[in-house]
Amino acid sequence: MNAFERHLTLWVALCIIAGIGLGQVFPGLFHAIGGLEIAHVNLPVAVLIWLMIIPMLLKIDFAALGKVAGHWRGVGVTLLVNWAVKPFSMALLGWLFVGWLFRPWLPAGQIDSYIAGLIILAAAPCTAMVFVWSNLSDGEPHFTLSQVALNDTIMIVAFAPIVAFLLGLSAITVPWETLLLSVGLYIVVPVGLAQAIRRNRLRAGGEAALGALLARLGPTSVVALLATLVLLFGFQGEQIIAQPLIIALLAVPILIQVYFNAGLAYLLNRVTGEAHCVAAPSALIGASNFFELAVATAISLFGFTSGAALATVVGVLIEVPVMLSVVKIVNATKPWYERGAAVQRRARAGGKTRG
């Protein structure tokens, strides 16, 4: 990391403060930018996400995607955490904290709605942003892409039944426009652009030309990440100032759920002997959320001013800072992770096979 990236936590904190402040000083500007959306997908944020993830997608060689089959343990762990643990653990945490411990400090009429928002948030696993977290943790890019694609496919059939079951509803209305547009804007389009640029660079000058382009684009991802933070906190600055206690209380179960699911995925990968370059993105995918889909679903089911919508927005606000903290943890614990008996056995077996 260069000096700027080493102090990323400081820049994140400053951008959060700047976003809240600018949202108060220029509310009209942020309302206008926030209104530039289609099916609850904000277009300026979508462009910034492109700038974040395209440099990372340029590293992916589609011819090498077949090697992901060798990481079936990591795939299995991530799917287990995303679909069999995460929504249900959030339902339990929502009931425990919002429905019981924090009930005296929350509006009585919104308790059930807050819990519903938390469940909706947890039932939608992350898509595009996970490329950022995977890159910062030196994750295996082919594993990350294949896992994101697999999650998107499962989400089409599993998201609605899980949410309906946990909310006690006979059925829910999935905002299909938001889901399909988000997958198209955040996955299909940037992957296509990145592969076209990659082929062009390789034809023009081989790996050296591609490497030079990646070096030039490197700072773009971090700058776009910080600009996204300013926008997100600027959009919600008025709510943060108006009801800080409610937002802080709703953040507690979300934070616990993030660290619990990330830790569970990380430990299960270590127990099964998976490489750290797979365990890191596996933990990060297991912890993060597809917040556009969550917000749109909460609004369509409960309304724009509902507690459910606010709970999903809290997930948006803490997504970047908390995921950066998870990145820092998995990076700092890499030596410990690789001392695991199962990890060392698989590494030795891989060395003998190559020999």
Secondary structure by P-SEA (a helix, b strand, c coil): ccccccaaaaaaaaaaaaaaaaaaacaaaaaaaaacccccccaaaaaaaaaaccccccccccccccccccaaaaaaaaaaaacccaaaaaaaaaaaccccccccccccccaaaaaaaaaaaaacccccaaaaaaaaacccaaaaaaaaaaaaaaaaccaaaaaaaaacccccccaaaaaaaaaaaccaaaaaaaaaaaaaaaaaccaaaaaaaaaaacaaaaaaaaaaaaaaaaaaaaaaaacaaaaaaaaaaaaaaaaaaaaaaaaaaaaacccaaaaaaaaaaacccaaaaaaaaaaaccccccaaaaaaaaaaaaaaaaaaaaaaaaaaaaaaaaacaaaaaaaaaaaaaac
